[in-house]
Amino acid sequence: MTTKPTPFQDIIGQTAAKKQLNFYLRGFDATGIVPHIMLVAPKGAGKTMIGKQFGREMKALAQKHGITKKIVTINCAGIRSLDSFLNDYIIPYCIDDDCVLFLDECSELPKQVAMALLTILNPNKDNRNLFTYKDFEWDVDFKRISFVFATTEAQDVFHALMDRCERIDLQEYSIEEISEIITTSVPDIKFKNNILKLVAPTCKGTGRKAYQIAQKMQQYCAAKKSKVFDKKDWDKLSDELDILPLGINHTELKLLRILFRYNNCRLTNLAAKMNMTKASVQRDAETYLQQKNLIGIDTQGRFLTKEGRELVLNINESRTV
């Protein structure tokens, strides 16, 4: 007996988000309507993959009812204006057609487009809106057009646009889920002695990095003509590729070493020592370190935690950088 495939069965992790999306898929199957979806996720958490899969599932359900539904994917960073949004995407693909409109990186939407979407997406009992601009008129029927948004920068999405949508937050992957992503990405490689418990933390909780490291392992094993990967292999691979513990990069390591040397350091002083702006230190260097409890912030400035100090000592003892 064959098992009937279920939505998202090939996507590892994100259990809560998949449950929510399955709920909306069941509603779509029954009514032909899905609410406007906003996927919010850290970089590499799979928002684009899940958003596109959600679109494919809607397309399959529509086909079951005799409806041909297209999937139109838009990288919002490429939208220059409301005119380009309408002329490049809406008029060619959405007028008199059934489609799923997937707008990725929607925090990059021009303000004029975001304002237009407030009218286009306005919820009402009729599940349709009339949008007019210059000499263009669009009857937006939510039984024909479904909207899915995705962003890594929820704080930069126009708040009224966010309010029009059902927000679904994706989470960072657990060590177990990262390990599963790696093993399923390279099924021919056998991992020995729980080595993935050492490897997985370097992926920073993202599925994208897990897939990338799996490809590097595959290249390593192919060159070695082996299908077994153990700690000795990981030590060599991480040395060759300069993979640091917990996946920290050299900018983050530089910050840790400055704090190791100077104890407390205010942001202005820290930025000067790192030759970075204060904003870039906050955005690009310290966020992950705070998340992993490697640094802390108090009235005296930034400081190393016990875990951060131990990490620096471990790196200093194990390698010369």
Secondary structure, 3 states (H helix, E strand, C coil): CCCCCCCCCCCCCCHHHHHHHHHHHHHHHHHCCCCCEEEECCCCCCHHHHHHHHHHHHHHHHHHCCCCEEEEEEEHHHCCCHHHHHHHHHHHHCCCCEEEEEEECHHHCCHHHHHHHHHHCCCCCCCEEEEEECCEEEEEECCCEEEEEEECCHHHCCHHHHHCCEEEECCCCCHHHHHHHHHHHCCCCEECCCCHHHHHHHHCCCHHHHHHHHHHHHHHHHHHCCCEECHHHHHHHHHHCCCCHHHCCHHHHHHHHHHHHHCCECHHHHHHHHCCCHHHHHHHHCHHHHHCCCEEEECCEEEECHHHHHHHHHHHHHCCC
